[in-house]
Amino acid sequence: MLKILKCEIKRSFCNYMFLVSLFISGVLVIWYSMERIPLCVECNASFYNENIYDNFLEVSYTNWIGSQNMYIQQNILYLIIPLLAVLPFGNSLYIDINQGYIKNICTRTSKSHYLLSKYIAVFLSGGCAVILPMILSFVISSAFLPTMLPESSYIFTNIYPVYKWADLLFVHPFLYTFLYIGITFVFSGLTACMSLFITYFVDKNFIVLAFPFFIYIFSSLFFELLDLEGFSIRNILTTTGEQGTTLSVIILVTSLFVLSFYPYYIWGVKRDVI
């Protein structure tokens, strides 16, 4: 099991599609940073140099790309998360089956070990492809802006008490930031894994890659139309989501895991993929 797991993880990270995903999200991060950070630096300079004491400093915790959802780069990023997550390795099961790779693997290890390793590799690569640029954005903002407690009374903080975990931002902002990056990693990985089960039923590579995006958009719209935004993936991932609780996050994570893993694994073990 460990040997095949190492092999699958290496394949998931050491391929050009992982770099393509990082490049796309990296461009968004650089674009956002070039547009937003200089304005924040200018505002802070005015605060010090012109004695504008009725204002507040712009800080790193509220100016990285995942801190809000009001700029075009942020909206694009949260829209294409499933595509960024699935690109690195989401279609690998499809490729393995159609290129005969799985025949060689399953003669040297059990099918269950292969399927488990594949799921873990897709999950890890999908999560990392999304959060690594987010971490880069936070590092960039921290390099140019003060890393200090945000002011809750500052209107442009754009985080209000009704938002999920809002109180944490003004007490432990690093933990708040880490928490949102963490749930983005989990949801990105699980969304990427949605591509595995559909592989058994389609014969087109682009359908495998597009399926997680469809699930992401359809489920988000479905819950929002039912006024259940607390269960919308997009709403859960953004800091400015007005609905959602820790319980709704746990329920959604559990549901996505069950839907992405059990049909894929049970069907894969029983199905003659060789």
Contacts in CASP RR format, 6 or more apart in sequence:
PFRMAT RR
TARGET T0000
AUTHOR 0000-0000-0000
METHOD contacts of the structure
MODEL  1
MLKILKCEIKRSFCNYMFLVSLFISGVLVIWYSMERIPLCVECNASFYNE
NIYDNFLEVSYTNWIGSQNMYIQQNILYLIIPLLAVLPFGNSLYIDINQG
YIKNICTRTSKSHYLLSKYIAVFLSGGCAVILPMILSFVISSAFLPTMLP
ESSYIFTNIYPVYKWADLLFVHPFLYTFLYIGITFVFSGLTACMSLFITY
FVDKNFIVLAFPFFIYIFSSLFFELLDLEGFSIRNILTTTGEQGTTLSVI
ILVTSLFVLSFYPYYIWGVKRDVI
1 109 0 8 1.000
1 113 0 8 1.000
1 116 0 8 1.000
1 117 0 8 1.000
3 109 0 8 1.000
4 105 0 8 1.000
4 109 0 8 1.000
4 113 0 8 1.000
4 114 0 8 1.000
4 117 0 8 1.000
5 113 0 8 1.000
5 116 0 8 1.000
5 117 0 8 1.000
5 120 0 8 1.000
5 121 0 8 1.000
7 117 0 8 1.000
8 92 0 8 1.000
8 117 0 8 1.000
8 118 0 8 1.000
8 120 0 8 1.000
8 121 0 8 1.000
9 117 0 8 1.000
9 120 0 8 1.000
9 121 0 8 1.000
9 124 0 8 1.000
9 125 0 8 1.000
11 89 0 8 1.000
11 92 0 8 1.000
11 121 0 8 1.000
12 18 0 8 1.000
12 88 0 8 1.000
12 89 0 8 1.000
12 92 0 8 1.000
12 121 0 8 1.000
12 122 0 8 1.000
12 124 0 8 1.000
12 125 0 8 1.000
13 88 0 8 1.000
13 124 0 8 1.000
13 125 0 8 1.000
13 128 0 8 1.000
15 88 0 8 1.000
15 89 0 8 1.000
17 87 0 8 1.000
17 88 0 8 1.000
17 89 0 8 1.000
18 87 0 8 1.000
18 88 0 8 1.000
18 89 0 8 1.000
18 125 0 8 1.000
18 129 0 8 1.000
20 87 0 8 1.000
21 84 0 8 1.000
21 85 0 8 1.000
21 87 0 8 1.000
21 88 0 8 1.000
21 126 0 8 1.000
21 129 0 8 1.000
22 129 0 8 1.000
22 132 0 8 1.000
22 133 0 8 1.000
24 80 0 8 1.000
24 84 0 8 1.000
25 77 0 8 1.000
25 84 0 8 1.000
25 129 0 8 1.000
25 130 0 8 1.000
25 132 0 8 1.000
25 133 0 8 1.000
26 133 0 8 1.000
26 136 0 8 1.000
28 65 0 8 1.000
28 73 0 8 1.000
28 76 0 8 1.000
28 77 0 8 1.000
28 133 0 8 1.000
29 65 0 8 1.000
29 73 0 8 1.000
29 133 0 8 1.000
29 134 0 8 1.000
29 136 0 8 1.000
29 137 0 8 1.000
29 140 0 8 1.000
31 73 0 8 1.000
32 65 0 8 1.000
32 71 0 8 1.000
32 73 0 8 1.000
32 74 0 8 1.000
32 137 0 8 1.000
33 65 0 8 1.000
33 137 0 8 1.000
33 140 0 8 1.000
33 141 0 8 1.000
35 71 0 8 1.000
35 73 0 8 1.000
36 63 0 8 1.000
36 71 0 8 1.000
37 63 0 8 1.000
37 140 0 8 1.000
37 141 0 8 1.000
37 144 0 8 1.000
37 145 0 8 1.000
40 58 0 8 1.000
40 63 0 8 1.000
40 141 0 8 1.000
40 144 0 8 1.000
40 145 0 8 1.000
41 58 0 8 1.000
41 144 0 8 1.000
41 145 0 8 1.000
43 55 0 8 1.000
43 57 0 8 1.000
43 58 0 8 1.000
44 57 0 8 1.000
44 58 0 8 1.000
44 145 0 8 1.000
44 146 0 8 1.000
46 52 0 8 1.000
46 55 0 8 1.000
47 55 0 8 1.000
47 56 0 8 1.000
47 57 0 8 1.000
55 154 0 8 1.000
56 151 0 8 1.000
56 153 0 8 1.000
56 154 0 8 1.000
57 145 0 8 1.000
57 146 0 8 1.000
57 148 0 8 1.000
57 151 0 8 1.000
58 145 0 8 1.000
58 156 0 8 1.000
59 145 0 8 1.000
59 146 0 8 1.000
59 147 0 8 1.000
59 148 0 8 1.000
59 149 0 8 1.000
59 150 0 8 1.000
59 173 0 8 1.000
60 138 0 8 1.000
60 141 0 8 1.000
60 142 0 8 1.000
60 144 0 8 1.000
60 145 0 8 1.000
60 146 0 8 1.000
60 147 0 8 1.000
61 67 0 8 1.000
61 147 0 8 1.000
61 150 0 8 1.000
61 169 0 8 1.000
61 173 0 8 1.000
61 174 0 8 1.000
61 176 0 8 1.000
61 177 0 8 1.000
62 68 0 8 1.000
62 150 0 8 1.000
62 156 0 8 1.000
62 157 0 8 1.000
62 158 0 8 1.000
62 159 0 8 1.000
62 169 0 8 1.000
63 141 0 8 1.000
63 145 0 8 1.000
64 134 0 8 1.000
64 137 0 8 1.000
64 138 0 8 1.000
64 140 0 8 1.000
64 141 0 8 1.000
64 142 0 8 1.000
64 177 0 8 1.000
65 73 0 8 1.000
65 74 0 8 1.000
65 77 0 8 1.000
65 133 0 8 1.000
65 134 0 8 1.000
65 137 0 8 1.000
66 74 0 8 1.000
66 77 0 8 1.000
66 134 0 8 1.000
66 137 0 8 1.000
66 180 0 8 1.000
66 238 0 8 1.000
66 239 0 8 1.000
67 177 0 8 1.000
67 239 0 8 1.000
68 74 0 8 1.000
68 158 0 8 1.000
68 159 0 8 1.000
68 239 0 8 1.000
68 240 0 8 1.000
69 75 0 8 1.000
69 78 0 8 1.000
69 238 0 8 1.000
69 239 0 8 1.000
69 240 0 8 1.000
69 241 0 8 1.000
70 158 0 8 1.000
70 240 0 8 1.000
78 234 0 8 1.000
78 237 0 8 1.000
78 238 0 8 1.000
79 234 0 8 1.000
80 213 0 8 1.000
81 130 0 8 1.000
81 184 0 8 1.000
81 187 0 8 1.000
81 188 0 8 1.000
81 191 0 8 1.000
81 216 0 8 1.000
81 237 0 8 1.000
82 188 0 8 1.000
82 191 0 8 1.000
82 192 0 8 1.000
82 212 0 8 1.000
82 213 0 8 1.000
82 215 0 8 1.000
82 216 0 8 1.000
82 217 0 8 1.000
83 209 0 8 1.000
83 212 0 8 1.000
83 213 0 8 1.000
84 126 0 8 1.000
84 129 0 8 1.000
84 130 0 8 1.000
84 188 0 8 1.000
85 126 0 8 1.000
85 127 0 8 1.000
85 129 0 8 1.000
85 130 0 8 1.000
85 188 0 8 1.000
85 189 0 8 1.000
85 191 0 8 1.000
85 192 0 8 1.000
85 212 0 8 1.000
86 126 0 8 1.000
86 191 0 8 1.000
86 192 0 8 1.000
86 195 0 8 1.000
86 208 0 8 1.000
86 209 0 8 1.000
86 212 0 8 1.000
86 213 0 8 1.000
87 129 0 8 1.000
87 209 0 8 1.000
88 125 0 8 1.000
88 126 0 8 1.000
88 129 0 8 1.000
88 192 0 8 1.000
89 121 0 8 1.000
89 122 0 8 1.000
89 125 0 8 1.000
89 126 0 8 1.000
89 192 0 8 1.000
90 122 0 8 1.000
90 125 0 8 1.000
90 126 0 8 1.000
90 192 0 8 1.000
90 193 0 8 1.000
90 195 0 8 1.000
90 196 0 8 1.000
90 208 0 8 1.000
90 209 0 8 1.000
90 212 0 8 1.000
91 195 0 8 1.000
91 199 0 8 1.000
91 205 0 8 1.000
91 208 0 8 1.000
91 209 0 8 1.000
92 118 0 8 1.000
92 121 0 8 1.000
92 122 0 8 1.000
93 102 0 8 1.000
93 118 0 8 1.000
93 195 0 8 1.000
93 196 0 8 1.000
93 199 0 8 1.000
94 199 0 8 1.000
94 202 0 8 1.000
94 205 0 8 1.000
94 208 0 8 1.000
95 101 0 8 1.000
95 205 0 8 1.000
96 102 0 8 1.000
96 105 0 8 1.000
96 118 0 8 1.000
97 199 0 8 1.000
97 273 0 8 1.000
102 114 0 8 1.000
102 273 0 8 1.000
102 274 0 8 1.000
103 274 0 8 1.000
105 114 0 8 1.000
106 114 0 8 1.000
106 273 0 8 1.000
106 274 0 8 1.000
111 268 0 8 1.000
111 269 0 8 1.000
111 273 0 8 1.000
111 274 0 8 1.000
112 265 0 8 1.000
112 269 0 8 1.000
115 264 0 8 1.000
115 265 0 8 1.000
115 268 0 8 1.000
115 269 0 8 1.000
116 265 0 8 1.000
118 196 0 8 1.000
119 193 0 8 1.000
119 196 0 8 1.000
119 260 0 8 1.000
119 261 0 8 1.000
119 264 0 8 1.000
119 265 0 8 1.000
122 189 0 8 1.000
122 192 0 8 1.000
122 193 0 8 1.000
122 195 0 8 1.000
122 196 0 8 1.000
123 189 0 8 1.000
123 190 0 8 1.000
123 192 0 8 1.000
123 193 0 8 1.000
124 189 0 8 1.000
125 192 0 8 1.000
126 188 0 8 1.000
126 189 0 8 1.000
126 192 0 8 1.000
127 184 0 8 1.000
127 185 0 8 1.000
127 186 0 8 1.000
127 188 0 8 1.000
127 189 0 8 1.000
127 192 0 8 1.000
128 185 0 8 1.000
129 188 0 8 1.000
130 184 0 8 1.000
130 185 0 8 1.000
130 188 0 8 1.000
130 189 0 8 1.000
131 181 0 8 1.000
131 182 0 8 1.000
131 184 0 8 1.000
131 185 0 8 1.000
131 188 0 8 1.000
134 181 0 8 1.000
134 184 0 8 1.000
135 181 0 8 1.000
138 177 0 8 1.000
138 181 0 8 1.000
149 170 0 8 1.000
149 171 0 8 1.000
149 173 0 8 1.000
150 157 0 8 1.000
150 159 0 8 1.000
150 169 0 8 1.000
150 170 0 8 1.000
150 173 0 8 1.000
151 157 0 8 1.000
152 170 0 8 1.000
158 240 0 8 1.000
159 166 0 8 1.000
159 169 0 8 1.000
159 239 0 8 1.000
159 240 0 8 1.000
160 166 0 8 1.000
161 167 0 8 1.000
162 242 0 8 1.000
163 239 0 8 1.000
163 240 0 8 1.000
163 241 0 8 1.000
163 242 0 8 1.000
164 236 0 8 1.000
164 239 0 8 1.000
164 241 0 8 1.000
164 243 0 8 1.000
164 244 0 8 1.000
164 245 0 8 1.000
164 246 0 8 1.000
164 249 0 8 1.000
165 176 0 8 1.000
165 179 0 8 1.000
165 246 0 8 1.000
168 175 0 8 1.000
168 176 0 8 1.000
168 179 0 8 1.000
169 176 0 8 1.000
169 239 0 8 1.000
180 237 0 8 1.000
180 239 0 8 1.000
183 236 0 8 1.000
183 237 0 8 1.000
183 249 0 8 1.000
183 253 0 8 1.000
184 237 0 8 1.000
186 253 0 8 1.000
187 233 0 8 1.000
187 236 0 8 1.000
187 237 0 8 1.000
187 252 0 8 1.000
187 253 0 8 1.000
187 256 0 8 1.000
190 253 0 8 1.000
190 256 0 8 1.000
190 257 0 8 1.000
190 260 0 8 1.000
191 212 0 8 1.000
191 215 0 8 1.000
191 216 0 8 1.000
191 233 0 8 1.000
191 256 0 8 1.000
192 212 0 8 1.000
193 260 0 8 1.000
193 261 0 8 1.000
193 264 0 8 1.000
194 211 0 8 1.000
194 212 0 8 1.000
194 215 0 8 1.000
194 256 0 8 1.000
194 259 0 8 1.000
194 260 0 8 1.000
195 208 0 8 1.000
195 209 0 8 1.000
195 211 0 8 1.000
195 212 0 8 1.000
196 260 0 8 1.000
196 264 0 8 1.000
197 260 0 8 1.000
197 263 0 8 1.000
197 264 0 8 1.000
197 267 0 8 1.000
198 207 0 8 1.000
198 208 0 8 1.000
198 211 0 8 1.000
199 208 0 8 1.000
200 264 0 8 1.000
200 267 0 8 1.000
200 268 0 8 1.000
200 271 0 8 1.000
202 208 0 8 1.000
216 233 0 8 1.000
216 234 0 8 1.000
219 232 0 8 1.000
219 233 0 8 1.000
220 232 0 8 1.000
220 233 0 8 1.000
220 234 0 8 1.000
220 235 0 8 1.000
223 229 0 8 1.000
223 230 0 8 1.000
223 231 0 8 1.000
223 232 0 8 1.000
223 235 0 8 1.000
224 232 0 8 1.000
224 235 0 8 1.000
228 243 0 8 1.000
229 235 0 8 1.000
229 241 0 8 1.000
229 242 0 8 1.000
229 243 0 8 1.000
229 244 0 8 1.000
230 236 0 8 1.000
230 243 0 8 1.000
230 244 0 8 1.000
230 245 0 8 1.000
230 248 0 8 1.000
231 244 0 8 1.000
231 248 0 8 1.000
231 251 0 8 1.000
231 252 0 8 1.000
233 252 0 8 1.000
233 256 0 8 1.000
235 241 0 8 1.000
235 243 0 8 1.000
235 244 0 8 1.000
236 244 0 8 1.000
236 248 0 8 1.000
236 249 0 8 1.000
236 252 0 8 1.000
END
